[in-house]
Amino acid sequence: MALLRDRVAVETDPAVKDEIEIGLAVGALDSAEPKARLEAVSALAGKVRPQVRNRLAAMLEKTAEGGFVEPDEAVRNAATDAVRSIDRQRAFYSAIETLFFGLSVGSVLVLVAIGLAITFGVMGVINMAHGEVMMLGAYTTYVVQLLMPNHIGASILVAIPAAFLVGGVFGVVLERTIIRFLYGRPLETLLATFGVSLVLQQLVRSTFSANNRSVETPAWMSGTWQLNGALSITYNRLYIVIFTLIVFAILVAVLKRTRLGLDIRAVSQNRSMAQAMGIRTEWVDAMTFGLGSGIAGIAGVALSQFTNVGPNLGQSYIIDSFLVVVFGGVGNLWGTLVGGMSMGVVNQLLEPYAGAVLAKIFVLVALILFIQRWPRGLFPQTGRAAESQ
């Protein structure tokens, strides 16, 4: 304590000085003087770290003789107020942490659902193999790490374009070989893509076995950003949120500023008129399917940083991604963004109280009630694009 008192007077680093002052205040709680203890409680009242809160709460406990650990009533009252203040602040920071976790989960849903929103909005195709395309992206990340064992930090950056290419090429091949023969037949399309999803799952089992594979998180994505004693944010979740926003911004720019985006929007609004104006709608369909599948592959890269990679990875997210598309509005990117983030946050808020299964049931029931009132989602399409819905 004497060394700390001497050091606090000359310490120039604010963070170190704050730690020293906290240590001195905690030590002063054992002082024989009530005044010193009262001053220490006042100094610790705004500190939200659990060690400080537990030390103050210990002063309010009763002894075996029926008295209190802290004999002075004024000090006890100050400690009680300090504990309540700390609890309020910790509850606030806990809510922020839960909100952030929900946004990170919602980010993955957005990445998966964007591809569905594009393909269904333009082509009216319900692709049940979309989750397996995401699985291919996750396995691409695993393979890239196997090929770059000494450069794990850079492997994730290589895996992003690689997964986009794998997913995009698979999407174009799927559209050219199966989907294009089934336009206007939604039930057959659904069954065909469901069959493709089963084939992909078995192909992965035969290639990598049925066991889950672990993808190593790069060092620059590991660790925690400690904002204060009660609020911490994991770097991998933070990067996933930022990555999702970047992908979303790039996709919006592609659809708004490029010839491909112009063609996609034209076909989605009025296919017959676009075809009459000379747009090769079959080429647009293939590119659209490839673009949506490529983004699903990127979603697999993001998801590999949250969980193990396995053959059933896509099945865990495909239903949620469909719900996001329906909730946000079919074919609307902004609706997909808002819907995915909202569902991620709501799930995180409900899970501590209802459990994972009941939370999903509550969300599903709420979505059913919402669709009954607003059948076209939060951001419905307008004009000619809405006539076919």
N, C-alpha and C positions, 0 to 999 in steps of 0.2 A: 504493500500500500504506500509506503514511504517513497519507493522508487517511482511509482505511478504519479504520485503528487509532484515529485520533482520534474517528471517528464512532461506532464500536461502543460506546464508553464512555458516550455520551449518548443513543444511540438508544432510543426507548421502544416503537416498534412491533415486536412479536415476529417477525413475518414478515420485515420488513426487516433486523432484527438477525440473524436466522438466515441470510439471504442474505449479509450482510457477513461473518459468521463462516466460511461456506463459501468465500467468495472469499479470505479471509485464509489458510485452511488449504490451498487449492489453490496459492496463491502460495508458501506455506512449503515445498511439495514441491520447489521449486527452490533451497532454502537450501543453503549449503555445510556447515552443521552437521548431522551425522546425528541428533542429539537433536531438533532442530527438525523435521526431516523425519518422525521417528518420532512425535512429538506430532501432527503434521499428519495422518498416516495414521490415528492413533487417533481424531482428531476427525471424519474423513471415513468411518469404518467403517460408520456407520449411515445414511449418505445414499444413497438408492437411485436417484437421477437418473442417466441414462446418461453425462453428461459426467464426473461424479465417477468412475464405474466405469471408463470408458475411460482417464481420467488415471492411475488407480491401476494398471490393467493395463499401461499403457505403461512403468511403472517395472520391470516384470518381463520385458520383452523383452530379447533378446540384441543386443549390438552387433556390428558387422562384425568386430571383433577377437576375438569369442568370449566376451567378458565380458557383464555385465548393465548395463542403463541405470542401475539403482540399485546402486552398488558395495557398500553396507553390507548384510551378511547379515541383521542384526536387522530393519532397515527392510524388506528384501525379504520376510522371513517375516511381518511385520505386514501388509504390503500383500497378500500371498497370502491370509491369513486374512480381510482386509477384503473382497477381491474375492469370495471364496467366500460370505461372509455376505451381501453385496449380491446375488449371483446367486440365493441361496436366497430372499431377500425378493422379488426381482423375479419369480421363478417363482411365488411365492404370489400376488402381485398380478396376474400374468398369468392365473392360474387364475380369480381373482375376475372379471376383465374378461371372460374367455371365458364364464363362468357368466352374467354380466349380458347379454352379447350373445345367448346362448341364450334367456334369459328374454324378451328383446325380440322375438326371432323367434317364440318360442312364444306370446307375447301375441297376435300377429296370427293365428296358427293357432287360438287359443282363440276369438277374435272370430268368425272364419269358421265354426268348428265348432259354436259354440253354436247357431246357427240350424239347422244340420243335426240336432243332437241333439234340439232341440225338435220339429221337424217329423217326423222319423223316429220319435221316441219316442211322440208322440201319434197320428200319422196313418199311420205305417208307409210313408211315401213317400220314395223315393230321388230327390232332386231334383238332376239333373245340370246344371241351369241356375243352381245356387246360386253358383258362381264368377262367372257373368256378372252376377248381382245385385251382387256385390261390385265388379265392374268398373264398373257403373252408379254406385255410390257414389263411386268414384275419379274418374270423369268429372264427377260433380256437383261435387266439390271443384274440379276444373279450371274448370268453368263459373262457379262462384261467384267464383273469383279473377279471371276475365275481367270479371265484372260489378263487382268491387270492386278495381280496380287500385291505388288509393291507400290501401287499408286491408287490406293483406295480413295484418297481425297479427290483425285481427278476422275475416278471411274464413274461417279454419279453424274458428272458433267458430260461424259461420253455417252452414258446410258440414255440420257434424255433424247438426243436426236436419233440414236439407234432404236429406241422403243417407238418413237414416232414413225420411223421408216418401216419397222416390222409391222406395226398396227396398220399403217396406211396402205402398204402393199397388200396385206391380207384383206383389208376392206375392199380395195379395188378388185382383187381377184374374186372375192365372195360376191360382189355386185355383178361382175361380168359373167360369172359362171352359174349363179343360182338366182339372185334377187331379180335381175332384169327380166326373167321369164315369168315372174310372179306378181308384177305390178297390178294393182287393182284387185288382188286376191289376198286380203289381210290374214285370213285364217291359214291359208297354205304357206304364206310367208313366215308367220309365227312358228308353225310346225317345222318348216325347213330350217330356220335359224336355230330352233331349239335342238334339232338333230345335229347341226353343226357344232353347237356348244358341247354336246355329249362326245362327239368325235374329238374335239380339241382337248377335253378333259382326259380322255383315254390316251390320246397321243402324248400328253404331258406325263401321265403316269408311266407309260411305256418308256419314255425318254429319260425322265429324271427320278422315277419311282414315285410311289404315293406319299412318301414322307415329305414333311414340310422342309423347306430350305431357308436358312437364315441369311439375310443380307446385312452385311456390316455397315454400320453408320459411320460416315467419314468423321475424322476428328473435328473438322471445322463446323460440323453440324451437331456435335455432342456437347453435353454440358447444359448448364442452366444460367440464365441471366437473372441474378438476384437483385430485384429493384429495391426491396427493403426487407425487414425481418419477417414479413408476412406474405409477400408477393414475389413469386418467382415464375419465370417463363422459360420453358425448354426451347433450346435453339432449333431443334428439328421441327417442332410444330410452328415456330415463328417463320422459318424458311418456307414451310409448306404453304402457309397463308400468303406470303409475299409471292411465291412462285405461281400460285393460282391466279392472283391478281395480274401478274405479268402475262401469263398465258391468255387470260381473258381479254386484256387490253390488246394483245397482238391479234387475237381472233377478231375482235371488233374492227380493228384497223384493216385486216384482210377483207372482211365483208363490206366495209364502207369505202375502201380506197383502192381496191384492185379490180382488174377485169373479171377475175374468177368470182369475187364477191358480188360484183354487179350481176353476173350471169346467175349466180345462186339466188339472189334476191328476186330477179326477174322470173325465174322458173317457179320459185315458191309462191309468187303472187299470181301468176297466170301462165301456166305451162303452155297452153295452146298458142297464146299470143307470142310468147317468147320463141316458140318453135317457128311460127310464121315470120318472125323477124330475123330468122337465120341462125339463132342460137342452137348449137348442137346439144339438145337436152340430154341425150344418152351419155355424152361426155361429161356434162355437168353432174349428172347422177353419179357417175363413177368417181369423179373428183370429190363430190360432197361426201359420199360414203367413205372414201379414203381419208378425207380430212377429219370426219367424226371418229373414225377408227384410230387414226393417228393420235388424236387427243386422248382417247381411251388408253392407248399405250403409255402416254405420258402419265396418266393417272395411276397406272400400275407402278411406275417409278416412284411416285409420291407415296403410294400405299406401302411399298416395300420398306419404307423407313418407319412405318408404324407397327407392322405385324410380319409374321413369317409368310413366306411365299409357298403356296400349295395349290394342288389341282382344283380345289373347291373355292379358291379365293374370289372368283368372280360372282359365284352364287350368293355370296354374303352381301353384295352391294347392288346387284342388278335391280331388285325390287325397290330398294330405297331410291335409286336413280330414276326409275319410272315415276315414283311418287313425286320427286322433285320436278320433273318435266310437267306433270299434270298440274301440280300446285302452282308453279310459276307461270304456266301458259305455254302451250305447245308452239315450238318454233321461235320463242322469244328468249334471247340470250340474257337480257337483264332480269327477266322473270326467273330463269334458271339460277342466276347468281343469288338473287334475293331468296328464292325458295330453298336452295341448298344450304345457305348460311342459316336461314331460319330453322330448318329442320335439325341441323347440327346443334344449334344452341338449345332448342326445345328438348331434344333428347338428353343433352347433358344436364339440363335443369331437372328433368323428371327422374333420371336414373337413380340418383341417391335416395329418393323417396319411394319409388315404385319398382325399382329393379329394371334390368335391361329389357326383359320380355314385356312386362306391363307397360313400360314407357313406349315401346313401339306400338303396342295395341292402342294406347291412348292417342298417339299421333295419327294412327290409321283411322280411328273413329272420328277424330277431329277433321281429318282431311275429307272423309266421306261427307260429313255435314257441310264442310266448306264447298265441295263440288256440287252438292245439291243446290246451294244458293248461287254460286258462281261457277257454272259448268266449264267455262273456258279459262279458268285460272286467274291469277293475279293480274297478269298483263296479257289480255287476249289480243289476238291479231285482228286487224280492222281492214276494211276494204275488200278487194277481191280475194285476198289471202284467207279471209275468214269464211268465204262462201262455201268452201269444201269441207269445213270442219263440222 
